[in-house]
Amino acid sequence: MLTCIDNMLKRIKKILKQTCMQFLFRFGATAWARGRLERAGEAIVLTFHRVLTDDEFKSTHSPSGMVVHQQTFDQMFSALANDVEFVSLADLPRRTSRFAVAITFDDGWTDTHRACLDTLCVRSVPACVFVCSHLVGLSQPFWPERALAGLRRARAVRPVPQRLASLFAVYNMDLLRTHEDDLLQFLKQNLLDRSVILTALAESLPPSSQSVDTTMTWAELRQLLEHGIEIGSHTADHEILTELALPAQRAQLLDCNNRIQARLNRKPSFFSYPNGTWDEAARANVATCGYQCAFINAPGVWAEDTDPLLIPRINLSQSHLVGLDGRFSIASAHYHLFWLPYLHRRRSRNLPPSPLPLVGHLKSHPVQPVNHLS
């Protein structure tokens, strides 16, 4: 009964949010917000992780907050062609004739190779792909995919592996009923328990031989470079810098730089903090590595006074770009790309109230950072 009520409330909340987006779009509020940002000479940086075909979407074990359908991805660029100017990271911050948007990808998944060549390059859209140098060309190199793959295999087996069920019970979780997002959040916050659970899943249920959750090879990365796609650093092993001692942080940064330079003959100019997580010590270590810019996961705009080592990025997944029918929605795209960044800019600068009093006081729904969880 409680589950039904909870699902109904979520559905109502989703309908109200979509109604808000449609209202803002149809009455010109999102276009007005874009114009305000454009006149201020401010830009936004978008982050994607996975761009998957329908068949790949059925097979992936990546969390839903990381995935965009290939068709939705293509439709977004077609729909925004007349609204924004897609620019490279090296071109920012600067004033452009239209609102400037930069495209980035995290982790270096194999599907990013296709998305860049088949969607971006044919449209002359620049991009930067942040890769983990020691996780290139691997299958399921990040723990969230391994966790969800193991959980789904365990739930498909009959009878359910008793050892796994007992282990989950120790952590007050039900192997069959615990929500996948709740498991990922628990594993993210409990590093030692994460290791125990991942090991138990791997030992009880061997991984499948084929997976769509693979990262690009060095040859594929070189091909992207040849087509003008920038390759940036995402540390050697996607270690969260704030969880490491300072020497280990520096090793993650330098090892990644050195391997990228050795394999691609290109020193990375840009850095993306794993999980978007940083502190002053991590920022200082990043600064010593000579990066031109470094990026976090947070809603906001890139302005002339933005700290170049703490540039906000807006993560986009399928849910941010579609309507209630699951299809691409220009209203939803405008809301997340124009309206929310404008609200964040106004609040962060303590600007006076919007001249659109009704629209300006509608409750916003900030984009949450993806937090890859690895």
C-alpha positions as CSV (number, residue, x, y, z in Angstrom):
1,M,0.0,0.0,0.0
2,L,2.8,2.4,1.0
3,T,4.7,1.6,-2.2
4,C,1.6,2.4,-4.3
5,I,1.1,5.7,-2.6
6,D,4.8,6.5,-2.9
7,N,4.7,5.7,-6.7
8,M,1.6,7.9,-7.1
9,L,3.2,10.8,-5.3
10,K,6.3,10.5,-7.5
11,R,4.1,10.5,-10.6
12,I,2.3,13.6,-9.5
13,K,5.5,15.4,-8.7
14,K,6.8,14.4,-12.2
15,I,3.7,15.7,-13.9
16,L,3.9,19.0,-11.9
17,K,7.5,19.5,-12.9
18,Q,6.8,18.8,-16.5
19,T,3.9,21.3,-16.4
20,C,6.3,23.9,-14.9
21,M,8.8,23.3,-17.7
22,Q,6.1,23.6,-20.4
23,F,4.8,26.9,-18.9
24,L,8.3,28.4,-18.8
25,F,9.0,27.4,-22.3
26,R,5.7,28.4,-23.9
27,F,5.6,31.8,-22.2
28,G,9.2,32.6,-23.3
29,A,10.8,32.5,-19.8
30,T,13.5,30.1,-20.8
31,A,14.4,32.0,-24.0
32,W,14.5,35.2,-21.8
33,A,16.9,33.5,-19.4
34,R,19.1,32.4,-22.2
35,G,19.2,36.0,-23.5
36,R,20.2,37.3,-20.0
37,L,23.1,34.8,-19.8
38,E,24.1,35.6,-23.4
39,R,24.3,39.3,-22.8
40,A,26.3,38.7,-19.7
41,G,28.9,36.8,-21.7
42,E,28.4,33.7,-19.6
43,A,28.5,30.1,-20.9
44,I,27.6,26.6,-19.6
45,V,29.5,23.3,-19.8
46,L,27.5,20.1,-20.3
47,T,28.6,16.6,-19.1
48,F,27.5,13.3,-20.6
49,H,28.7,9.8,-19.7
50,R,26.9,7.2,-21.8
51,V,25.1,7.7,-25.2
52,L,23.5,4.4,-25.9
53,T,21.4,2.8,-28.7
54,D,18.1,1.1,-27.7
55,D,19.8,-2.3,-27.7
56,E,22.7,-1.1,-25.6
57,F,20.4,0.6,-23.2
58,K,18.8,-2.8,-22.5
59,S,22.2,-4.4,-21.8
60,T,24.0,-1.7,-19.9
61,H,24.6,-1.9,-16.2
62,S,25.4,1.8,-15.9
63,P,23.1,3.8,-13.5
64,S,20.2,5.6,-15.2
65,G,21.7,9.0,-14.2
66,M,24.6,8.4,-16.5
67,V,22.7,7.4,-19.7
68,V,21.2,9.3,-22.7
69,H,19.6,7.5,-25.6
70,Q,21.4,8.0,-28.9
71,Q,18.2,9.4,-30.5
72,T,17.6,11.9,-27.7
73,F,21.2,13.0,-28.0
74,D,20.9,13.6,-31.7
75,Q,17.6,15.4,-31.3
76,M,19.0,17.7,-28.7
77,F,21.7,19.1,-31.0
78,S,19.2,19.5,-33.8
79,A,16.8,21.4,-31.6
80,L,19.4,23.7,-30.1
81,A,21.2,24.5,-33.4
82,N,19.6,27.9,-33.6
83,D,19.6,28.8,-29.9
84,V,23.3,28.3,-28.9
85,E,26.8,28.3,-30.2
86,F,28.7,25.1,-29.4
87,V,32.3,26.0,-28.6
88,S,35.5,24.3,-27.4
89,L,36.7,24.6,-23.8
90,A,39.8,26.4,-25.1
91,D,37.5,29.2,-26.4
92,L,36.0,30.0,-23.0
93,P,35.3,32.2,-21.3
94,R,34.7,34.7,-24.0
95,R,31.7,36.6,-25.5
96,T,30.1,34.9,-28.5
97,S,27.4,36.0,-30.9
98,R,25.0,33.5,-29.3
99,F,24.9,31.7,-25.9
100,A,28.0,29.5,-25.6
101,V,27.8,25.9,-24.7
102,A,30.7,23.4,-24.4
103,I,30.3,19.6,-24.5
104,T,32.3,17.2,-22.3
105,F,32.2,13.5,-21.7
106,D,33.5,11.7,-18.6
107,D,35.1,8.2,-18.3
108,G,35.9,7.5,-22.0
109,W,33.2,4.9,-22.7
110,T,33.3,3.1,-26.1
111,D,29.9,4.6,-27.0
112,T,31.4,8.1,-26.6
113,H,33.5,7.3,-29.6
114,R,30.4,6.8,-31.7
115,A,28.6,9.8,-30.2
116,C,31.6,12.0,-31.1
117,L,32.1,10.8,-34.6
118,D,28.5,10.2,-35.7
119,T,26.8,13.1,-34.0
120,L,29.3,15.8,-33.0
121,C,31.9,15.7,-35.8
122,V,29.3,15.7,-38.6
123,R,27.8,18.9,-37.0
124,S,31.2,20.4,-36.3
125,V,30.6,20.5,-32.6
126,P,33.8,20.5,-30.5
127,A,34.1,18.4,-27.4
128,C,36.4,17.1,-24.7
129,V,36.5,13.6,-23.4
130,F,38.0,13.0,-19.9
131,V,39.6,9.6,-19.6
132,C,41.2,7.6,-16.8
133,S,44.5,6.6,-18.3
134,H,44.8,3.2,-16.4
135,L,41.2,2.2,-17.3
136,V,41.5,2.5,-21.1
137,G,40.2,-0.5,-23.1
138,L,38.6,-2.4,-20.2
139,S,35.3,-4.1,-19.6
140,Q,33.3,-2.8,-16.6
141,P,36.3,-0.8,-15.1
142,F,34.1,1.1,-12.7
143,W,32.5,-0.4,-9.6
144,P,28.9,0.8,-10.1
145,E,28.5,-1.3,-13.3
146,R,30.1,-4.3,-11.6
147,A,27.7,-3.8,-8.6
148,L,24.6,-3.6,-10.7
149,A,25.6,-6.4,-13.0
150,G,26.2,-8.7,-10.0
151,L,23.0,-7.7,-8.3
152,R,20.9,-8.3,-11.4
153,R,22.5,-11.7,-12.0
154,A,21.9,-12.7,-8.4
155,R,18.3,-11.7,-8.6
156,A,17.8,-13.8,-11.8
157,V,19.2,-17.0,-10.2
158,R,16.9,-19.5,-8.6
159,P,17.3,-20.3,-5.9
160,V,18.8,-17.0,-4.8
161,P,22.4,-17.5,-3.6
162,Q,22.0,-17.8,0.2
163,R,25.5,-16.6,0.9
164,L,24.7,-13.3,-0.8
165,A,21.3,-13.0,0.8
166,S,22.8,-13.5,4.2
167,L,25.6,-10.9,3.5
168,F,23.0,-8.3,2.4
169,A,21.0,-9.0,5.5
170,V,24.1,-8.1,7.6
171,Y,23.8,-4.6,6.1
172,N,20.0,-4.5,6.7
173,M,19.4,-4.9,2.9
174,D,17.2,-7.4,1.1
175,L,18.9,-8.9,-1.9
176,L,15.7,-9.1,-3.9
177,R,14.0,-5.9,-2.8
178,T,16.7,-3.3,-2.1
179,H,16.4,-0.5,-4.8
180,E,19.4,-0.3,-7.0
181,D,20.0,3.4,-6.3
182,D,19.9,2.7,-2.5
183,L,22.6,0.0,-3.0
184,L,24.8,2.3,-5.0
185,Q,24.4,5.1,-2.5
186,F,25.3,2.7,0.4
187,L,28.4,1.4,-1.5
188,K,29.5,4.9,-2.3
189,Q,29.4,5.9,1.4
190,N,31.0,2.8,2.8
191,L,34.3,2.0,1.1
192,L,35.2,-1.1,3.1
193,D,31.7,-2.6,2.8
194,R,31.8,-1.9,-0.9
195,S,34.9,-4.1,-1.3
196,V,33.3,-6.9,0.7
197,I,30.0,-6.9,-1.3
198,L,31.7,-6.5,-4.7
199,T,34.0,-9.4,-3.9
200,A,31.1,-11.6,-2.8
201,L,29.1,-10.8,-6.0
202,A,32.1,-11.6,-8.2
203,E,32.9,-14.9,-6.4
204,S,29.3,-16.1,-6.3
205,L,28.3,-15.2,-9.8
206,P,31.0,-15.0,-12.5
207,P,30.6,-12.0,-14.9
208,S,29.2,-12.5,-18.3
209,S,31.7,-12.8,-21.2
210,Q,30.3,-9.8,-23.2
211,S,29.4,-6.4,-22.0
212,V,28.5,-3.0,-23.6
213,D,30.1,-1.3,-20.6
214,T,33.6,-1.0,-22.0
215,T,36.0,1.9,-22.4
216,M,37.7,3.1,-25.5
217,T,41.1,1.8,-26.6
218,W,44.1,4.1,-27.2
219,A,43.6,3.6,-30.9
220,E,40.0,5.0,-30.6
221,L,41.2,7.9,-28.5
222,R,43.8,8.7,-31.2
223,Q,41.1,8.7,-33.8
224,L,39.1,11.2,-31.8
225,L,42.1,13.5,-31.5
226,E,42.5,13.3,-35.3
227,H,38.9,14.5,-35.6
228,G,39.5,17.5,-33.3
229,I,38.1,16.0,-30.1
230,E,40.1,17.1,-27.0
231,I,41.3,14.4,-24.6
232,G,41.4,15.5,-20.9
233,S,42.5,13.9,-17.6
234,H,40.2,12.2,-15.2
235,T,43.0,10.7,-13.0
236,A,44.6,7.3,-13.5
237,D,42.0,5.1,-11.8
238,H,39.1,7.4,-11.1
239,E,40.1,7.6,-7.5
240,I,38.2,10.3,-5.5
241,L,40.9,12.8,-4.7
242,T,39.5,13.9,-1.3
243,E,39.8,10.3,-0.1
244,L,43.5,10.1,-0.8
245,A,46.6,11.3,1.0
246,L,48.3,14.2,-0.8
247,P,51.1,12.0,-2.3
248,A,48.5,9.6,-3.7
249,Q,46.5,12.4,-5.1
250,R,49.6,13.7,-6.9
251,A,50.4,10.2,-8.2
252,Q,46.9,9.9,-9.7
253,L,47.2,13.2,-11.5
254,L,50.8,12.8,-12.8
255,D,50.4,9.1,-13.8
256,C,47.4,10.1,-15.9
257,N,49.2,13.0,-17.5
258,N,52.3,10.9,-18.3
259,R,50.4,8.0,-19.8
260,I,48.2,10.2,-22.0
261,Q,51.2,12.1,-23.2
262,A,53.1,8.9,-23.9
263,R,50.2,7.1,-25.7
264,L,48.7,10.1,-27.5
265,N,51.7,12.5,-27.7
266,R,49.4,15.2,-26.2
267,K,49.7,16.7,-22.8
268,P,46.1,17.2,-21.4
269,S,45.2,20.8,-20.8
270,F,41.9,20.0,-19.0
271,F,41.0,18.0,-15.9
272,S,37.7,16.7,-14.5
273,Y,37.5,15.8,-10.8
274,P,36.3,12.2,-10.4
275,N,32.8,12.4,-8.9
276,G,33.1,16.1,-9.1
277,T,34.5,16.0,-5.6
278,W,37.2,18.4,-4.5
279,D,38.6,20.3,-1.5
280,E,41.3,23.0,-1.2
281,A,44.1,20.4,-1.0
282,A,42.9,18.6,-4.1
283,R,42.5,21.9,-5.9
284,A,46.1,22.9,-4.9
285,N,47.4,19.6,-6.3
286,V,45.6,20.1,-9.5
287,A,47.0,23.5,-9.8
288,T,50.6,22.3,-9.6
289,C,50.0,19.9,-12.5
290,G,49.6,22.9,-14.9
291,Y,46.1,22.4,-16.1
292,Q,44.5,25.2,-18.0
293,C,41.1,24.4,-16.5
294,A,39.5,21.9,-14.1
295,F,35.8,21.0,-13.8
296,I,33.4,20.0,-11.0
297,N,29.9,18.7,-11.2
298,A,27.6,21.5,-10.1
299,P,24.9,23.6,-11.7
300,G,26.2,27.0,-12.7
301,V,27.7,29.2,-15.4
302,W,31.2,29.8,-16.6
303,A,31.9,33.5,-16.3
304,E,35.1,35.6,-16.5
305,D,35.3,35.6,-12.7
306,T,34.9,31.8,-12.4
307,D,37.8,30.0,-10.7
308,P,39.4,28.2,-13.6
309,L,40.1,25.2,-11.5
310,L,36.5,24.9,-10.2
311,I,34.4,25.4,-13.3
312,P,30.8,24.1,-12.9
313,R,29.3,21.6,-15.3
314,I,25.7,20.5,-15.8
315,N,25.3,16.7,-16.0
316,L,22.6,15.6,-18.4
317,S,20.9,12.2,-18.5
318,Q,17.8,10.9,-20.4
319,S,15.4,12.1,-17.7
320,H,16.7,15.7,-18.1
321,L,15.8,15.8,-21.8
322,V,12.5,14.0,-22.2
323,G,8.8,14.7,-21.4
324,L,6.2,12.4,-19.8
325,D,6.0,10.4,-23.0
326,G,9.7,9.5,-22.8
327,R,10.5,11.5,-26.0
328,F,12.8,14.4,-26.4
329,S,11.3,17.6,-25.1
330,I,12.6,21.0,-26.1
331,A,10.9,22.5,-23.0
332,S,12.8,20.1,-20.7
333,A,16.1,20.9,-22.5
334,H,15.5,24.6,-22.3
335,Y,14.7,24.3,-18.6
336,H,17.9,22.5,-17.7
337,L,20.2,24.4,-20.1
338,F,18.9,27.9,-19.7
339,W,16.5,28.4,-16.8
340,L,18.3,26.6,-14.0
341,P,21.7,28.1,-14.9
342,Y,20.1,31.5,-14.9
343,L,18.6,31.0,-11.5
344,H,21.9,29.7,-10.1
345,R,23.7,32.7,-11.5
346,R,21.2,35.1,-10.0
347,R,21.3,33.5,-6.6
348,S,25.1,33.2,-6.5
349,R,25.5,36.8,-7.3
350,N,22.7,38.1,-5.1
351,L,21.1,39.8,-8.0
352,P,17.7,41.6,-7.6
353,P,14.5,39.8,-8.3
354,S,13.6,38.8,-11.8
355,P,11.5,41.3,-13.8
356,L,9.2,38.2,-14.5
357,P,7.7,38.1,-11.0
358,L,5.4,35.1,-11.6
359,V,7.9,33.0,-13.4
360,G,10.8,34.1,-11.2
361,H,9.2,32.7,-8.1
362,L,8.3,29.3,-9.4
363,K,10.1,26.7,-7.4
364,S,13.2,25.4,-9.2
365,H,14.5,21.8,-9.4
366,P,18.3,22.0,-9.4
367,V,20.2,19.5,-11.5
368,Q,21.9,17.0,-9.2
369,P,25.5,16.1,-10.1
370,V,25.7,12.6,-11.5
371,N,28.3,11.5,-9.0
372,H,29.4,8.5,-11.0
373,L,29.8,6.7,-7.7
374,S,33.1,5.2,-8.7
